[in-house]
Amino acid sequence: MRMAIDMMGKKYGQLLAISPAGRSDSSKNIIWVFKCSCGRLCEFSGYSVRSGKTIDCQLCSRERLRLSSVDHGKSNSVEFRTWTDIQSRCHNPNATSYPRYGGRGIEVCARWRDSFSAFLEDMGPRPNGMSIERNDNDKNYTPDNCRWATRTEQANNRKNNVIVTIDNESKTIAQWASHAGIKNGTMWYRVKAGYSGRRLLCPVREGSR
């Protein structure tokens, strides 16, 4: 028999684990008593809560879903898909992208976790060609850390970007390549080859990089 996971005193979503309450007859999972942030006590399987399938009591869950669908009329919109995607990547351990988000501690703030309407109010409609971006990739999905951004802006925000300074001006390799009208690969080649200064920005001659 697998050793039971101790959840006592830990918070998952809106649920605080209080004490174990036996095993489920059907799945044999440990049932725990939780206290929801609304103050209600409820019982769920520990696995259901740890996996992110259950994040609050039944009444709060129904209200959250109701509020998420009231009046916005956007359940098939790109904004709604974005909202559900960030929930999954941060709070569902079974999601393929979870290790890069929830797996390293990134969460969706309580305001957005509880309401799509709040997310839409804070972010506004998504402009064409853009997707959600965090200003600081080590911080959570919150109104003050998120914006709609182009792919180029997102690429420039990645941790593995190399910053190059030319004439006292610093840009990423992608930004300098765009500025000079050359390919990113060409800029990378020149940086690795030891080029520096304005030499990095020289036009590409035919038959060369």
DRENLOFI-89345 format. One record per residue (C-alpha): residue in three letters; residue number from 1; x, y, z. Coordinates in steps of 0.5 Angstrom, whole numbers, plus 2048, in hexadecimal, padded with zeros to 3 digits. Layout:
<sites>
+---------+-----+-----+-----+-----+
: residuo : num :  c1 :  c2 :  c3 :
+---------+-----+-----+-----+-----+
:     ALA : NUM :   X :   Y :   Z :
...
+---------+-----+-----+-----+-----+
</sites>
This chain:
<sites>
+---------+-----+-----+-----+-----+
: residuo : num :  c1 :  c2 :  c3 :
+---------+-----+-----+-----+-----+
:     MET :   1 : 800 : 800 : 800 :
:     ARG :   2 : 803 : 807 : 7FE :
:     MET :   3 : 805 : 80B : 804 :
:     ALA :   4 : 7FF : 811 : 805 :
:     ILE :   5 : 802 : 818 : 803 :
:     ASP :   6 : 801 : 81D : 809 :
:     MET :   7 : 7FD : 823 : 807 :
:     MET :   8 : 7FC : 825 : 80E :
:     GLY :   9 : 7FC : 82D : 80F :
:     LYS :  10 : 7FE : 82E : 807 :
:     LYS :  11 : 7F9 : 832 : 803 :
:     TYR :  12 : 7F7 : 830 : 7FC :
:     GLY :  13 : 7F3 : 836 : 7F8 :
:     GLN :  14 : 7EE : 838 : 7FD :
:     LEU :  15 : 7EE : 832 : 801 :
:     LEU :  16 : 7F2 : 831 : 807 :
:     ALA :  17 : 7F4 : 829 : 809 :
:     ILE :  18 : 7F1 : 828 : 811 :
:     SER :  19 : 7F1 : 821 : 812 :
:     PRO :  20 : 7F1 : 81A : 80E :
:     ALA :  21 : 7EA : 817 : 80F :
:     GLY :  22 : 7EB : 810 : 80C :
:     ARG :  23 : 7EB : 80C : 805 :
:     SER :  24 : 7E6 : 80D : 7FF :
:     ASP :  25 : 7E3 : 806 : 7FE :
:     SER :  26 : 7E4 : 806 : 7F7 :
:     SER :  27 : 7EA : 809 : 7F6 :
:     LYS :  28 : 7EE : 808 : 7FC :
:     ASN :  29 : 7F1 : 80F : 7FC :
:     ILE :  30 : 7F1 : 812 : 803 :
:     ILE :  31 : 7EB : 817 : 804 :
:     TRP :  32 : 7ED : 81E : 808 :
:     VAL :  33 : 7E9 : 823 : 80B :
:     PHE :  34 : 7EB : 82A : 808 :
:     LYS :  35 : 7E9 : 831 : 80A :
:     CYS :  36 : 7E7 : 835 : 805 :
:     SER :  37 : 7E9 : 83C : 805 :
:     CYS :  38 : 7E1 : 83E : 805 :
:     GLY :  39 : 7E1 : 83A : 80C :
:     ARG :  40 : 7DE : 834 : 80A :
:     LEU :  41 : 7E0 : 82D : 80C :
:     CYS :  42 : 7E0 : 828 : 806 :
:     GLU :  43 : 7E3 : 821 : 805 :
:     PHE :  44 : 7E7 : 81F : 7FE :
:     SER :  45 : 7EC : 81A : 7FC :
:     GLY :  46 : 7F3 : 81D : 7FD :
:     TYR :  47 : 7F5 : 81B : 7F6 :
:     SER :  48 : 7EF : 81F : 7F3 :
:     VAL :  49 : 7F2 : 825 : 7F7 :
:     ARG :  50 : 7F9 : 824 : 7F6 :
:     SER :  51 : 7F8 : 823 : 7EE :
:     GLY :  52 : 7F4 : 82A : 7EE :
:     LYS :  53 : 7EE : 826 : 7EC :
:     THR :  54 : 7EA : 829 : 7F2 :
:     ILE :  55 : 7EC : 830 : 7F5 :
:     ASP :  56 : 7E6 : 832 : 7F9 :
:     CYS :  57 : 7E0 : 830 : 7FC :
:     GLN :  58 : 7DA : 82E : 7F8 :
:     LEU :  59 : 7D6 : 834 : 7F9 :
:     CYS :  60 : 7DC : 839 : 7F8 :
:     SER :  61 : 7DE : 834 : 7F2 :
:     ARG :  62 : 7D7 : 835 : 7EF :
:     GLU :  63 : 7D7 : 83D : 7F0 :
:     ARG :  64 : 7DE : 83D : 7ED :
:     LEU :  65 : 7DB : 83A : 7E7 :
:     ARG :  66 : 7D5 : 83E : 7E7 :
:     LEU :  67 : 7D9 : 844 : 7E7 :
:     SER :  68 : 7DE : 842 : 7E2 :
:     SER :  69 : 7D8 : 841 : 7DD :
:     VAL :  70 : 7D3 : 847 : 7DF :
:     ASP :  71 : 7D2 : 84C : 7D9 :
:     HIS :  72 : 7D9 : 84C : 7D6 :
:     GLY :  73 : 7D7 : 848 : 7D1 :
:     LYS :  74 : 7DE : 846 : 7CF :
:     SER :  75 : 7DE : 83E : 7D1 :
:     ASN :  76 : 7E1 : 83D : 7CA :
:     SER :  77 : 7E5 : 843 : 7C9 :
:     VAL :  78 : 7ED : 843 : 7C9 :
:     GLU :  79 : 7ED : 847 : 7D0 :
:     PHE :  80 : 7E9 : 841 : 7D3 :
:     ARG :  81 : 7EE : 83C : 7D0 :
:     THR :  82 : 7F4 : 840 : 7D3 :
:     TRP :  83 : 7F0 : 840 : 7DA :
:     THR :  84 : 7EF : 839 : 7DA :
:     ASP :  85 : 7F6 : 837 : 7D7 :
:     ILE :  86 : 7FA : 83B : 7DD :
:     GLN :  87 : 7F6 : 838 : 7E2 :
:     SER :  88 : 7F8 : 831 : 7DF :
:     ARG :  89 : 7FF : 832 : 7DE :
:     CYS :  90 : 7FF : 835 : 7E5 :
:     HIS :  91 : 7FB : 831 : 7E9 :
:     ASN :  92 : 7FA : 82A : 7E5 :
:     PRO :  93 : 800 : 825 : 7E7 :
:     ASN :  94 : 7FE : 821 : 7E1 :
:     ALA :  95 : 7FE : 827 : 7DC :
:     THR :  96 : 804 : 826 : 7D7 :
:     SER :  97 : 807 : 82D : 7D9 :
:     TYR :  98 : 806 : 82D : 7E0 :
:     PRO :  99 : 80D : 82B : 7E2 :
:     ARG : 100 : 80F : 832 : 7DF :
:     TYR : 101 : 80A : 836 : 7E3 :
:     GLY : 102 : 806 : 833 : 7E9 :
:     GLY : 103 : 80C : 82E : 7E9 :
:     ARG : 104 : 811 : 834 : 7EB :
:     GLY : 105 : 80C : 837 : 7EF :
:     ILE : 106 : 808 : 83C : 7EA :
:     GLU : 107 : 801 : 83D : 7EC :
:     VAL : 108 : 7FB : 841 : 7EA :
:     CYS : 109 : 7F9 : 846 : 7EF :
:     ALA : 110 : 7F2 : 845 : 7F3 :
:     ARG : 111 : 7EE : 84B : 7EF :
:     TRP : 112 : 7EF : 847 : 7E8 :
:     ARG : 113 : 7EF : 840 : 7EB :
:     ASP : 114 : 7E8 : 841 : 7ED :
:     SER : 115 : 7E5 : 845 : 7E8 :
:     PHE : 116 : 7E6 : 846 : 7E0 :
:     SER : 117 : 7E2 : 84C : 7E0 :
:     ALA : 118 : 7E8 : 84F : 7E5 :
:     PHE : 119 : 7ED : 84D : 7E0 :
:     LEU : 120 : 7E9 : 850 : 7DA :
:     GLU : 121 : 7E8 : 856 : 7DE :
:     ASP : 122 : 7F0 : 857 : 7DF :
:     MET : 123 : 7F3 : 855 : 7D9 :
:     GLY : 124 : 7EE : 857 : 7D4 :
:     PRO : 125 : 7EC : 854 : 7CD :
:     ARG : 126 : 7F3 : 851 : 7CA :
:     PRO : 127 : 7F5 : 855 : 7C4 :
:     ASN : 128 : 7F7 : 851 : 7BE :
:     GLY : 129 : 7FD : 84D : 7BE :
:     MET : 130 : 7FE : 84E : 7C5 :
:     SER : 131 : 7FE : 849 : 7CB :
:     ILE : 132 : 7FF : 84A : 7D2 :
:     GLU : 133 : 806 : 84B : 7D5 :
:     ARG : 134 : 809 : 84C : 7DC :
:     ASN : 135 : 80D : 852 : 7DD :
:     ASP : 136 : 811 : 84E : 7E2 :
:     ASN : 137 : 812 : 847 : 7E0 :
:     ASP : 138 : 813 : 845 : 7E7 :
:     LYS : 139 : 80D : 848 : 7EA :
:     ASN : 140 : 805 : 846 : 7EA :
:     TYR : 141 : 800 : 847 : 7E5 :
:     THR : 142 : 7FD : 84E : 7E8 :
:     PRO : 143 : 7FA : 854 : 7E5 :
:     ASP : 144 : 801 : 858 : 7E7 :
:     ASN : 145 : 805 : 853 : 7E4 :
:     CYS : 146 : 801 : 851 : 7DD :
:     ARG : 147 : 800 : 854 : 7D7 :
:     TRP : 148 : 7FE : 852 : 7CF :
:     ALA : 149 : 805 : 852 : 7CB :
:     THR : 150 : 807 : 850 : 7C4 :
:     ARG : 151 : 80C : 84A : 7C3 :
:     THR : 152 : 812 : 84E : 7C2 :
:     GLU : 153 : 810 : 852 : 7C9 :
:     GLN : 154 : 810 : 84B : 7CC :
:     ALA : 155 : 816 : 848 : 7C9 :
:     ASN : 156 : 81A : 84F : 7CC :
:     ASN : 157 : 817 : 84D : 7D3 :
:     ARG : 158 : 81A : 846 : 7D3 :
:     LYS : 159 : 81F : 844 : 7D8 :
:     ASN : 160 : 824 : 842 : 7D3 :
:     ASN : 161 : 825 : 848 : 7CF :
:     VAL : 162 : 82C : 84B : 7CF :
:     ILE : 163 : 82C : 852 : 7CF :
:     VAL : 164 : 831 : 856 : 7CB :
:     THR : 165 : 834 : 85D : 7CC :
:     ILE : 166 : 836 : 861 : 7C6 :
:     ASP : 167 : 837 : 869 : 7C6 :
:     ASN : 168 : 835 : 869 : 7CD :
:     GLU : 169 : 82E : 866 : 7CB :
:     SER : 170 : 82C : 85F : 7CE :
:     LYS : 171 : 827 : 85A : 7CA :
:     THR : 172 : 826 : 853 : 7C9 :
:     ILE : 173 : 829 : 84F : 7C3 :
:     ALA : 174 : 822 : 84F : 7C0 :
:     GLN : 175 : 821 : 856 : 7C1 :
:     TRP : 176 : 828 : 858 : 7BE :
:     ALA : 177 : 826 : 853 : 7B8 :
:     SER : 178 : 820 : 857 : 7B7 :
:     HIS : 179 : 823 : 85D : 7B7 :
:     ALA : 180 : 828 : 85C : 7B2 :
:     GLY : 181 : 824 : 858 : 7AE :
:     ILE : 182 : 828 : 851 : 7AE :
:     LYS : 183 : 826 : 84A : 7B1 :
:     ASN : 184 : 826 : 848 : 7B8 :
:     GLY : 185 : 82A : 842 : 7B6 :
:     THR : 186 : 82F : 847 : 7B3 :
:     MET : 187 : 830 : 84B : 7B9 :
:     TRP : 188 : 831 : 845 : 7BE :
:     TYR : 189 : 836 : 843 : 7B9 :
:     ARG : 190 : 83A : 84A : 7B9 :
:     VAL : 191 : 839 : 84A : 7C1 :
:     LYS : 192 : 83C : 843 : 7C2 :
:     ALA : 193 : 842 : 845 : 7BD :
:     GLY : 194 : 844 : 84A : 7C1 :
:     TYR : 195 : 841 : 850 : 7BD :
:     SER : 196 : 840 : 857 : 7C1 :
:     GLY : 197 : 83D : 85E : 7C0 :
:     ARG : 198 : 83B : 860 : 7B9 :
:     ARG : 199 : 83E : 85A : 7B6 :
:     LEU : 200 : 838 : 856 : 7B9 :
:     LEU : 201 : 833 : 85A : 7B4 :
:     CYS : 202 : 837 : 85A : 7AE :
:     PRO : 203 : 832 : 858 : 7A8 :
:     VAL : 204 : 833 : 851 : 7A6 :
:     ARG : 205 : 837 : 850 : 79F :
:     GLU : 206 : 834 : 84B : 79A :
:     GLY : 207 : 837 : 844 : 79B :
:     SER : 208 : 839 : 846 : 7A3 :
:     ARG : 209 : 835 : 846 : 7A9 :
+---------+-----+-----+-----+-----+
</sites>
